[in-house]
Amino acid sequence: MYTKSSIQRVDQGAWKRKVDDFAVEKLLSFKNEDWLREDEVELTPEDFKDRLELTSIIFTGNESLAFSHDHGDLFSGHSIQIIGNLKDGPTDADVPC
């Protein structure tokens, strides 16, 4: 279970980098191979990260974290979610409908 002290010790900058890097690792090729519009060029990792906008972090009762991002016009209006926990870091990425 998360405690106030364990959450206070979280390095926010390090988590942002972890989450952004994980999003690139799991979703950039998906974007470039399946979601490019006709007039759009392939995105670089930096382009992809620049378009991510964190909108919320949800702490669940099973010690998971969900990082929700505005779509940044990456996936035709679909949001981007990165799931993980404090122990393992990011573990899953999704573009929910």
N, C-alpha and C positions, 0 to 999 in steps of 0.2 A: 504494500500500500504506500502511496505517496504521502510524505509528510511535508509540512511547511518548510522544514529545514532542507530536505532533499531538493525541493523545487527551487528554493532560493539559491542553491549552489550551482544551478544550471548556467552554463556559459551560453548566453543567447546568441552571440556571434558565431560560436562554434556550431551550435545547432542549426542556425540558418545555413551555414556552409554545407553541413551534412545533408540537410533536407534538399537544398538546391542541387547539390551534386548527385544525390540519389534520384531526383526527378529527371535530371539530364540522362543519367545512366539507364533508367527504365523507360523514359518516354520520348527522348529526342528522336531516336530512329523511327518510332511509331509515328511521330509528327511528320518527319521528313519523307517517310515511305508511303504513308496512308492518308495524311490529312493536309497536304499542301494544296492550296487553291491554284488554279491555272496561272495566275499572275504572281505567284509567290516563289521566292528562291529558297533553297534549303537553308535552314537555320544552323548557326554555329552554337556550341554550348553556351557561349556568352550571350548571344541573341536570345536563346531560350530562357536563360536565367533572368535576363533583363525584363522579360515579359511576365514573369511570375510575380504575383502580388499576394502576399499572405493576408488572409482575411480573418482567420480564427485558428485557435488551437484548442482542441477539446480533450480534456482529461477524463477518461472513462473509469468506471469502477473496477475493471479488470486490469488496471495499470497500463493501459494502452494510451497512446496519444494520436490524435488525428490533426494533421496540418492541412487546412483547407485554403486553397488559393483561387483568386479570381482567374478566369481563363486567359486573360490577356490576348484574346482573339486567337489563341493557339488551336483550340479544338472546337470551333464553331459554336461557341457559347457554353460548352461543357466546363464545369469546374475541374480542378485538379486536386486530388487528395493524396497525401503521403501519410502512411500509417507506421507507427513504431512504438517504442517504449524507451524509458531512460536507460535500461540495462543494455539493450541490443542496438539502439539507434533506429533509423528507418528500416522497415522490413517489407513494405509493400507500397506500390503506387497504383493509382486508379484514375480514370476519367469517367466518373459516374454520370449517368443520364439525368 
